[in-house]
Each structure stands twice: as C-alpha cells, then as structure tokens.
C-alpha cells in the first residue's frame, strides 16, 4: 500500500514500526472500501481527500489518484448544487476546507488546476464580502468570526500560501483590516477591552457562560487570538502593507509575552481565557482553563501556543525570541508524557498533536533528542490503541469518525508525518 517507509530511521529502528505502518495501511484500505461500496459519508469526502492527497506521493496504486479526482468532482458538484453558505467558509467547516483539499490534490497530482484556482477565487471573494459585512455591522464578536477553525484568520493564513493574493491584493487586505480592527478597544462595563472580547451570549458552551459572565478573551490557537496573530505576522512577512498592521501585531504579541507563565512541571503555559477585568488591569487569571489542569494538546494547549509564538517570531525576524520559544517548545515536547495530561490518541486534544508538532519541528531543526520523545508519544498512543487501526478500532476509539481534526484521520496524518515527513495538513492547523 504505502511505499518508502524510511524517512525517519528512528521509527524503523523501534518496535513501533510495524504497528505504525499497519495503522496507515488499514486506515486507507478502510476508507477505500467505504468509497468503493458507496458507504463513505459525503460529509467525509473532504477529509478523505485531504488525507489521501497528502499521502499521494507515497501511495503505491493509481487507484488513489483516481479516487481523489472523483472526490474533487463530487465537491464541485456539491458547490454547484447547494451554492456557497456565507456563514460556512472556514478551513474546517466549509468552502475553505474544500478549497484546501482540492488545492492539495492539485499540488500532489497536477490534476484540476483550474478547479483549484476557481475555488480559491470563490473563497477569497466570499470571505471578502463576509468580512466587509462584519466590519460594516460592528457586531459583537464570536470566535467563529476570526478564529482558525471557522473564521477569517484561518482563511487568510491559507490564501497567503497561494498565489491568488498577489492578484487580488485589495481583497486580501480587507481580511487583514478586519483582524486589525479587532485589536481596537471598546468600553465594556467601564473596562477598556480589545474587540476580540467575546461577550457571554456569544460563548459556545453553558459552562463557559457560567464561569465567564462577562465573556472572555480567548488565547488558544483553535478558537483564540493566536490564529489572527500568526496570520497577520505572515502578511507582514510577505511584505503586505496595510495601515495598522504593525500596531495590531504588537498588541497581540505583547499580550502573549505578558501572559506567559510557568506550570508545576516548570514548563511554559498560557491561560486559555482572560476576563475583561483581568485584561484591563493586567492581572493573572483566576481561572486559566475550563479544565482543572491544562493540557498540551493542539486545541488549547501550551504546545500549540509555543509553536505559534515561535512561528510568529520567525515571521517578524525576532531572532532572540524565536530561539526562546524554540527552547520552550523543545522542553514541552521532551518532558515526560504524563506532563502532557492527554488521554486520547487524536489530533485536536490528544497525542497526535504532540506527534505532529514534534515531527514538524524535527524537520526544521534536526535535533535527535526530539526523536526519543516521538517514540514515547507513539508508545502512549499504543497504550490506548494496542491493536491495529481496524474498522472496529475506528468505531470504538473515534466513534466511526475518519476526519482529520476529531477522528482517526488526525492520528494517521501524524503517523505519516513521522514516517516520511513533508505533509501539509499542518498548514490547516497553523503549526507549519
């Protein structure tokens, strides 16, 4: 099935190699059987396309390219039939994800260049209209307006990876202007707070509303201000000149610098949320997380924020800070697995996030000390999933979900990254 499992010798030399390769082979065979028997849920088409496209150079059979082509055509048909939902444009929820998937298939196979370009153009146009409406209406903020999951920062981050922004600079600038505008302050109960503040009524869960009656500022990568900071710093790196860009970056960057703390394991950590009062008076949050203990997963973890700050520092050419956050990141990854406080194998909240960030980091710095931690991470995953990734295992541990973010696909993507690198799914997650 998969050829050339030899990118990183550390896995071949460990007793985890057979387990890892079997997981990958069985996962792809499972989704192919679903596809062949017309049992693949249409809601899973895009995730399946992302995974098989990312691995396409290493998949032995031509059937995968054909399957990818057909999935792209299905995505095109769906858009033509249903149209574009202006509230579903995000990189994990709608047109953005579709555009990323088709673009990745095009990059790996060379097929469907016109479709890929068209989807990117549609995404930019729809996001520009959506963003302009948000600015014109001066609406209270939801995380989904700006975050990397469903919001503008994820879309901007992706489009800056394509050539389209060179051709449509005025449109891409609107997205940047919106993220800049949220660094302006407004008065909330006599507190001056950034417009990134999410009022109580706009919070996702009842628990959040109970714990944060005045709403909060979200510092996570998934739903917080780290996504906008990364995207804005990338725009700065690309030389895009928008009024207020430097000031907005400085406001967000300084906040993360000031909110950096140390946990009981002597590792860096950031609060997940801060209240308007805590922001206005620059005081330590009374409650750093909805959980009693903070984790090192991608969604709300110190590992993703450290990685984000390292990437931002690199984009801004802040060499000393880049080295500082690189050191912090290596220390988080190389700590004992118990310090991660993870209990599932997935990508969003589990060990696959550590494996992914660790392997992307290794590809950049080639520090072999990271590899022992990557083996430890795989062994922790194997304690949860000791057997092969069969259909029964996917049903049991992932509730039959094959997707990248919440399902078995995230684990498989991280394993493939460990096996031979050069995976692009991390761009969706803003970790590479």
N, C-alpha and C positions, 0 to 999 in steps of 0.2 A: 504493500500500500504506500507507505511513506519511504522515500529513498534518502540515503545520505544522512543518517542519524549520527553525525560525527562533528558537529560544530563545536561543542564544548566537551572536551575529553573527560571532565570531572564526572559527568553522568555515566559515560560508558564504563568508567573505572569503578563505579559504585554498583551495589546490588539493586539499585533502583531503576536501572536502565530498562530492564525487561518490562517492569510494571509501567514505566512512563511511555514506552513505545506502544505497548498494548492499549493503554488508555487512548492514545491518539488514534490508532488504527480502528479500534472498536467504536469510538465516537463517530468517526467519519463514515464507517460502514453502516452504523445505525441511522444517521441522517440520510444516507443514500438510499437505504431500504425504505425509509419513510417516504422519500421523494418518489422512488420508483413505483411504490404501491399507492401513490396519491394520498398518503396519510400525513404528509408534512403540513402542519397547520400554516395557512397563509400568513399568520402573524409572525411566523418564524422564518419566513423567506429571507428577510434582510439579514438577520443574524447568521443564518446558514451561508448566505452569500459572502458576508464579511469573513467568516472563518475559512471557508474553502478558498476564497480569493487570496487571503493572506498566506495560506499554505500552498497555493497552487504551484509554485516553482518546485516543490518537493513531493507533490502527489504524482504517483507513477502512471496512472491511467489517464487517457484523454477524456474519459467519461466526466471528469471533474470540470474540465473547461466547458464541456457541453452543458453540464448541469448549471454552471454559473451563467452561461449565456441565456439559458431558458429562464432562470430566476430573474435576470435583468429584464427580459422581455415581459415577465409577469409583473414586475414592479412598474414598468412603463404602462402596461395595460391598466393596472390599478389606478395610477395617477390620471390617465385619460378618462377612466370611468367615473372615479369619485371626485376628481378635482383636488385642489390643494386647500387644506384646512389652515387658515392663517394663524390659528392658535396651536397648531401641531407642526412646528417647523424644526424642532430641536434635534440634536445629534443623537439622542437616544429615544426619540418619540415620534418622528415624522419625516418630513422631506429632507432634513439634514442628514439623518441616518441613511435614507435611501440614496442620497447623492454621494455620501461617503462610500457606501457599499459598491455602487456602480463604478465610481472613480477608482476604487481599489482593484476591482475586477479588470478595468481597462489598463491600469498600470501593470498588473501582473500578466495579462494575456495579450494586450494590444488590441483587443476587440472593443467595438462600440465606442469609439472616441467621440462621435457626435452626440450620442445619448448622454455620455458623461458630461460633456460641456453644456448641453442643454439643461440638465438637472442643476448644475452649478449656477447657471444663469438664472434659472427659476428660483433657486434658493436665495440668491442674493437679492433679487427683485422683491420676493415675498418678505424677506427679513427687513429690507429697507422700508417697505410700506408699513409693516408691523411696528418697527422701531419708531418711525415718524409719528404714528398714531399714539404710541405710548408717551412720547415727548409732548405732543400737542394736547393730550388729555390730562397731563400732570396727575396720573393715577397713583394711588398708594402702591407701594412695591410688593410684588410677590417674588419669591425666589425664582420661580419659573420664568420671570421676565428676563433675568440677567444671567442665570447660572449656566454651568457647562452641560447639564443634563438636558434641559428643555429650552434654555434661554439664549440670549444674544451672544454671550461670551464664547459658548461652545461653537456657535455658527461662525463667529468672527475668527476664532482660532483655526477652524478647518479651512475657511476660504483663503486665509493668509498662506496656507500650504499649497494653494492652486495658483494658476497664472491669471485667473479672472480679475483679481483685484487691481492688477496693473491696467486692465482695460476699463474698469468701472470704478475708478478711484473715488469719484464723488459719492457713489452709493456705499462703498465700503466705509467711507468717512462718516456716514450717518450712524452706522453701528458703533463706531468708535466714540462719536459725540454722545450717544446715549449712555455708554458706560462711564464716560467722563462726567456727565450731568449728575449721575447718582453720587458722586463724591462731593457735591454741593450739600450744604447743611440746611435744615429747616427746624422750626421750633416744635418740639413735641413735649407737652406738659412742662414748659419752661426749660427743657433741655435742648441744646443745640446738637443735633444728631445727623449723621450722613443720611442721604436719601436711600441708601442701601438698607436702611432700617425697614424691617418687616413688621407691620402692626399685628396685634393679636389676632384680629379677624382673618388675616391673610396667612397665618401659620398653618402647617399641614395637619398636625395631629391635635387631638384634645389634650394630650399630656403636655405638649408644648404650650398650648393656650393656658393650661392650668399653672404651669411653672413660670411662664413669662407673660403676665397680664399686661405688660407694656410692650410686648413684642420683643424682638431682639435683632442684633446684627449677627449674621451667620459667617463664621470664619472658615468653614470647611471648603474642600476642593469641589465636592459634588454639588452642593447647593449654596455655597457661600461666595465670599468676595475673592477667594483665591483664583477662581476661574477668570473673572474680569482682570485681575492683576496680571496673570500670565498672558492673556490675550492682548492687553494694552502694551505690555512690555515687548511682545512680538511685533506689534505695529511699530513701536519705537525702533526696534532693531532693523525693521525693513525700511526705515527712513521716511515713514509716512508722517506728514506734518499737519497736525490738527491742533487748533487753539485749545489750550488747557491740558494737553496730553501729559506733559511733564509734571504739571502740578497734581493731576489725578493719580499718576503713578506714585509720586512722592507721598501723597496722603495715605494710600493703601499700603505701600511698602513700609512706611514708618509705623503704621499701626501693627503690622505683623512683627516688626522688630521689637516694639514695646511690649507686645503681648506674649512674647516668647518666655517660657517658664521651664522649670526642671521638675520631673516627677520623682517618685520614690525610688525608681531604678536609676536615677541620675541621667536620664535621657531627656532631650528637649521635648516640649509638649506645648500645645496651644489650646486655649479654650475653644469649644465648639461654638459657643454663643456668648455675647455680652449684651447686657441691657442698655437702654438709653442712658440711665443714670450712671452705670459703670463706664460707658463710653465718655460721657460728658465730663466726668471727674477723674478719668484715667485711673480707676481703681481695679483691683483684682476681682474677677467674678466670684460671686458667692457660689455659683454652680457652674462647673466647667462643661458638663455634659448631661444629657438625659439619663445616661447610664451612671452607675456608681463609679465605675472605672473607665478611663478612656482606653481605646484600643488603637492598634497600629494598622488598621485596615485602610483601604483606599478612601472610602466614602467620607469618614470623619476622623481619620487618623493622623497622628504626628508624622508618619512616614510619607504621606502624600503632601502634607504642607511643607515638610523639609525639602522634598523633591521639588515642589513648586517654587519655593524660595531660592533654591539652587538654580533652577532654570531661569527665573526672573533675574537673578543677579548676573547670570551669564548674558542674558539678553541686553542688560544695561551696562555690561562691561565693568561690573563692580567685582574685581578680581579677589580682593580680600574677603568680601562677604560670600562670594561663590565658594571659596575654599572653606570658609567657616561652616556653611550649610552642607557642603560635601562631607566634612568631618562628622557633623551631627548625623547625617543620613547613614553613613557607614556604621556609626556606633549603634544606631537604632537597629539596623539590619543584623549586625554581628552580635547583638545581645542574645541571651538565652531565649528560646521560643516562648517560654512562659511569660516573658515581659511583653509579648505582642498582645496577650489577652484575647486570642482568637479561638473560635470553637467551630469553624466551618471551613470547607475547602474552597469556597467560591471567590470571585474576584471583587465584588463590591465590599464585603465585610470580612473576608476570610484570607486564608493563607496564600491564595493565588495572587492577591495584591502585593504581598511581600515578595513572592517569587518573581512577579512581573517587574516591579521597580528594581529589585536586586539585579535581575539579569540585564535590564536596560542600562543600569549603572555600570555593571561589569563590562559591557560592550564599549563603554566610554573610557573607563579608567584602567581596566585590566588588572585590578588588584585581586590576586588569587585568594586573599583572605576572605573575600565575599563568597567564594565557592563552597566553603565548608558550611556557611550559613544557608546557602541554597539547598545543599544536601539535607541539612537538618529540617528545612522547611518542607521538602518533599516527604521526608520521613514522618513529619507531623501530619501531613495530608494522608499518608498511608495508614496512620493510626485510625483515621476516620473512615477512609475508603481502602481497606486492606486488599480487596479483590479488584478485578478488572472493571473498567467502566462499561458495564453491560447495560442493556435496556432496563433491567431490574434495578441496577445501581442508580441509574439516572432517575428513575421513578422514585426511588427511596430517598436519595440524598438531595435531589434537586426538584422534586415534585413534577417530574417529567419535563422540566424546563431545559431547553438546549441553548438558551440565549447566552450572550457574552457577559452581560453585567450581573445577572442574578442566577444564571443557570450553569449547566455543565460546560458550556462553551468557553466561559472565562477560565476555568481550570485547564481545559485543553489548550487554549491560547497561551497560557503561561508556561505550560509544559513544552509546547512547540518552540516558544522563545528560548527556553533553556536548552532545547535540543540543537537548534541551529541558528537562532537569532534572526535579525532582520525582519521582525514582524512589525506591522504598522497599526495594530489595534490600539497600541498605547497612545496614539495621537488623539483618538476619541477620548481617552481618559486624561489627556493633558499631562502625561508623565514622560513624554519623549519629544 
